Amino acid sequence: MKKYNVIFGNTIKKFRKEKNLTQTACAKKLKITQAQWSAYEVGKTGASIELIFSISKVLKIHPVVLICSFFADCRKCKQLRSASFNEYMEILNLAPNLVVKDKITIHK
């Protein structure tokens, strides 16, 4: 397993639990199996950019939070992954190294 897959998995698991959703409920919304969702959460499977955007819609979080999962050593990204919903919205507003343009996030 790659480090960033595990961090990504931990991130989606944290937000899923914070929103009191089951793996089955999330998988159903994405039209995948619970086993596939579980593979993402434990880091066995990586996610495409399309899937990242789909998961962000299911979890009702900004996609930049999930994209930051792949930048394991970035201080701002670490803050985003550990933040609550309100905290991560505040961090996004204050993060000078994250630029959002037309739904594409660029990490400087």
Secondary structure, DSSP 8 states (H G I E B T S, - for coil): --HHHHHHHHHHHHHHHHTT--HHHHHHHHTS-HHHHHHHHTTSS---HHHHHHHHHHHTS-HHHHHGGG-TT-HHHHHHHHS-HHHHHHHHHH-TTEEEETTEEEE-
